[in-house]
Amino acid sequence: TVSFVQIPEIMLGLHWGVMTICMIGAAIAIYSCRYVETVSSMFIVGTILMFFSMCLYVLGSFDILPWNDFTANLIYLALSVEAVLFTSGIIQQLRF
């Protein structure tokens, strides 16, 4: 298991700030899905995936979810998948 160091008070604001940014990105992705026809579905899936993984990471950081290897490394997994999805979305947009 991963040993967990208590979060300093300055990190509390950082975690909530990152969650807010991810929430804004997810809201933009959902708005784009409904009202903008040229947005790639890969962008929407990648942004929502990053939002949910960030939520799980922050909940694990505050011991609401169990802190284990999966929750500790969830950000890296989500960023990798998001990069692949965004690249696929750009390729999809260039083909049209």
Protein Blocks (a to p, Z undefined) as FASTA:
>chain_A
ZZdddddfklmmmmmmmmmmmmmmmmmmmmmmmmmmkbcfklmmmmmmmmmmmmmmmmmm
nomaccdfklmmmmmmmmmmmmmmmmmmmmmmmmZZ
